[in-house]
Amino acid sequence: MNIGVIGCGYWGKNIVKNFFELNSLYAVCESDLSKSAQIKEMYPDVILYTDVNDLLNDKNVEGIAVATPAPTHFNLVKKSLEAGFPTFVEKPLTLNLKDAEELTQIASSKKLPLMVGHIMVYNPAISKIKEVVDSGKYGKIKHIRCSRINLGKIRSHENIWWSFAPHDLSIIFLLLNQVPEKVNAVSFKPIQQGIEDTVYADLIFKNGASAHIHVSWLEPIKVHQTVVICEKAMIVFNDTAKENKLVVHEYAYNEKEPELKKLSETPLEYDMGQPLKLECQHFMDCIKTKSTPITDGKSACTVINVLEQLDSRLKEQNKVLIYD
């Protein structure tokens, strides 16, 4: 299959690498000549473009992957869809719900796969958690806690909430299969005026479940952790652990005391695989079978809706949480 990739920067180069390893990298469009030179050196047989229109006019292209900064997503994805290409785009799909809905509608009207790179949905560990939760073995989900923190690259075109939280929101929505009724958040922004560096968010769902998200690029220790608290066990996915990344902690509740008693701690086995490669393969499978991606435009709109709601809440709290 011939995939054309737009953008080969910070994350785009990884997408380029994975499509190459899947024997599907056909062309790369990159306006930065120094980056183009690196791509040509690493992948001498790939076709290089500096103009998106030239790529979209190439009749040999069978699918487009967009890996550019978030503010450019709407225009590039719209061009790709209107040119008739199945399109994969890195998260977030857009930076507002209106644009995301428009792209979803275009894809639907043209019957084209529109896939968004919510990579955690393709992580085998998250797939295993989904399987265990859906089996009902440990009862219903009561609470989900997600931590995605490190001392990382600070963006100027998007805050930490838009940059990191889509990962956790996609996990939460996948596991609970519903959207929240209530949302709230607080933030801190000591580095850049108007750009949140740390966010704490809370979500309440109709079935009584709740979720908490902590995202930050101002933490000295990297932590990527998801804790799923069910009625009979707590499932912990620690993506930064070297071993036993996925562990089930069974517990019992003693009403007389009252206390929670830990009964067992069991590593959970799951099929290993590279999430990005699985994600890229899924995109190509959807093109071949003309099927709807797991992380399609509709699911992306659900994520963006909550991102937008909470972002509005954060802007209302400036008087409390801005460092001048």
ABEGO torsion letter per residue (X at the ends): XBBBBBEABAAAAAAAAAAAAAGABABBBBABAAAAAAAAAABAABBBBABAAAAAABAABABBBBBBBAAAAAAAAAAAAAAGBBBBBBOBABABAAAAAAAAAAAAAAGBBBBBBBAAAABAAAAAAAAAAAAGAAEBBABBBBBBBBBBBBBAABBAAAAAAAAAAAAAAAAAGBBBABBBBBBBBAABBGBBABBBBBBBBAAGBBBBBBBBAABABBBBBBBBBBAABBBBBBAABABGABBBBBBBBBAAOBBBBBABBBBBBBBBBBAAAAAAAAAAAAAAAGBBBABBAAAAAAAAAAAAAAAAAAAAAAAAABBX
